[in-house]
Amino acid sequence: MEGRDNREVYLRADREISYGFVVRVMAEIKAAGVDKLGMVTEPIPEKKKGQ
């Protein structure tokens, strides 16, 4: 990331990845010099009435 003006990373992980692993990856990304770290998420499906 050295020499880049825009140091943004978007991280996406699914539910099969442990929370601890995601946190370690986030720490490594920040240590690499990333200024902005975003999380990509998906909305939770709405339940239909009566469920």
One Martini backbone bead per residue (centre of mass of N, CA, C, O) as a GRO file, in nm:
protein
   51
    1MET     BB    1   0.052   0.068  -0.004
    2GLU     BB    2   0.280   0.211  -0.083
    3GLY     BB    3   0.226   0.522  -0.252
    4ARG     BB    4  -0.069   0.555  -0.184
    5ASP     BB    5  -0.348   0.758  -0.146
    6ASN     BB    6  -0.556   0.514  -0.136
    7ARG     BB    7  -0.625   0.343   0.184
    8GLU     BB    8  -0.851   0.107   0.104
    9VAL     BB    9  -1.053  -0.151   0.268
   10TYR     BB   10  -1.265  -0.437   0.200
   11LEU     BB   11  -1.428  -0.660   0.418
   12ARG     BB   12  -1.514  -1.014   0.372
   13ALA     BB   13  -1.717  -1.245   0.565
   14ASP     BB   14  -1.829  -1.537   0.674
   15ARG     BB   15  -1.975  -1.749   0.914
   16GLU     BB   16  -1.725  -1.962   0.898
   17ILE     BB   17  -1.562  -1.740   1.027
   18SER     BB   18  -1.388  -1.643   1.277
   19TYR     BB   19  -1.366  -1.370   1.471
   20GLY     BB   20  -1.062  -1.387   1.540
   21PHE     BB   21  -0.962  -1.393   1.247
   22VAL     BB   22  -1.079  -1.123   1.156
   23VAL     BB   23  -0.922  -0.951   1.361
   24ARG     BB   24  -0.639  -1.028   1.262
   25VAL     BB   25  -0.673  -0.921   0.976
   26MET     BB   26  -0.734  -0.630   1.054
   27ALA     BB   27  -0.460  -0.579   1.194
   28GLU     BB   28  -0.285  -0.633   0.941
   29ILE     BB   29  -0.403  -0.414   0.763
   30LYS     BB   30  -0.329  -0.175   0.947
   31ALA     BB   31  -0.017  -0.244   0.957
   32ALA     BB   32   0.004  -0.189   0.630
   33GLY     BB   33  -0.140   0.121   0.609
   34VAL     BB   34  -0.436   0.139   0.643
   35ASP     BB   35  -0.680   0.391   0.681
   36LYS     BB   36  -0.934   0.226   0.558
   37LEU     BB   37  -1.182   0.003   0.710
   38GLY     BB   38  -1.421  -0.207   0.569
   39MET     BB   39  -1.746  -0.360   0.584
   40VAL     BB   40  -1.907  -0.620   0.428
   41THR     BB   41  -2.262  -0.650   0.398
   42GLU     BB   42  -2.567  -0.823   0.467
   43PRO     BB   43  -2.881  -0.841   0.484
   44ILE     BB   44  -3.134  -0.942   0.678
   45PRO     BB   45  -3.382  -1.132   0.640
   46GLU     BB   46  -3.709  -1.108   0.636
   47LYS     BB   47  -3.981  -1.192   0.803
   48LYS     BB   48  -4.263  -1.339   0.772
   49LYS     BB   49  -4.567  -1.352   0.846
   50GLY     BB   50  -4.594  -1.612   1.094
   51GLN     BB   51  -4.271  -1.684   1.177
   0.00000   0.00000   0.00000
